Amino acid sequence: MAFFDLESPENNETDNLVWLGHLSPDSDTIGSAIGAAELFGGEARRAGELNKETAFVVEYCGVEVPKLISKVEGQKVGLVDFNQKTQLHKDVDNSDIVAIIDHHAIQDQPITFNTPVSVDIRPWGSAATILADRFEKMGKEMSPTTACVLLAGILSDTLIFESPTTCPVDKPYAEKLAKIAGIEDLYDFGQKMMEAKSDLADVSTYDVLKGDFKHYEINGKKVGFGVAETLLPEQLLERKADLLSEMEGEKAKQGLDFIFFAIVDTKTKNAHLVVYSDAEAELAAAAYGYSTEANLMYLPGLMSRKSQLMPAVQATLTA
């Protein structure tokens, strides 16, 4: 396979090239895959079903939903928005991967290679911000629809710039993308996205649990951690018993040592952690310093799985 160069896309072979995100495709994953395909060539793909926010985004922006990934002979795969084996679709081999564009830390179970590949990992608020920067630095114009989905990726992952993961470049690039997309009020767009994400009344409890669920392997322990960001936390808190039942099944099916589900209240910027059993309660107490009552732990000021929730668990399990 010829070397794939993120810096010189005009020299790359793009036959059978696809861009793919993690198993629970969100707005940043889908937007980044679409943006990478426009910038570097190839086609966007998805590794699973869209959540309600991302389904709203693709309709609002007027883009087609990327097709599900499937195994194709001779395929080349660029990864966006993740770098962990536990989040890689089963139809992708390590040997298929030619590039990674991501904004997450290289931690547990990273994807490794026998030969060098092009990698762009930055401590920014979203992978979409990195793609926006690459378009600008490479002097490439993007379509209004791609600008729209990249903007959505930034707004989603930074919670409209309120998440602790937000960095100084996210908002300026969001403002530039809004102009290209013809969106006059990006805050109104972000609010509409949050509203679409929040109403989960007609979504099955299993799909709520798995809508933004990631697997980690830390010091030999397997951890599953789901998150739902919502303006309507009470809607999910009322389903606690059903969530615990689904968590029981998922923990057994996946062979997890620990399973958590965080209901993040995007209005108050706090989280309610659903704690499955005494084992999770003990780990969560050590990680966050709070106690569990009736399978719930209130976590004031904690919103981000990436920068707050999981790092505390990782630090506890590796101490």
Secondary structure, 3 states (H helix, E strand, C coil): CCCCCCCCHHHCCCCCEEEECCCCCCHHHHHHHHHHHHHHCCEEEECCCCCHHHHHHHHHHCCCCCEECCCCCCCEEEEECCCEHHHCCCCCCHHHEEEEEECCCCCCCECCCCCCCEEEECCCCCHHHHHHHHHHHCCCCCCHHHHHHHHHHHHHHCCCCCCCCCCCCHHHHHHHHHHHHCCCCHHHHHHHHHHHHHCCCCCCHHHHHHCCEEEEEECCEEEEEEEEEECCHHHHHCCHHHHHHHHHHHHHHHCCCEEEEEEEECCCCEEEEEECCHHHHHHHHHHHCCCCECCEEEECCCCCHHHHHHHHHHHHHCC
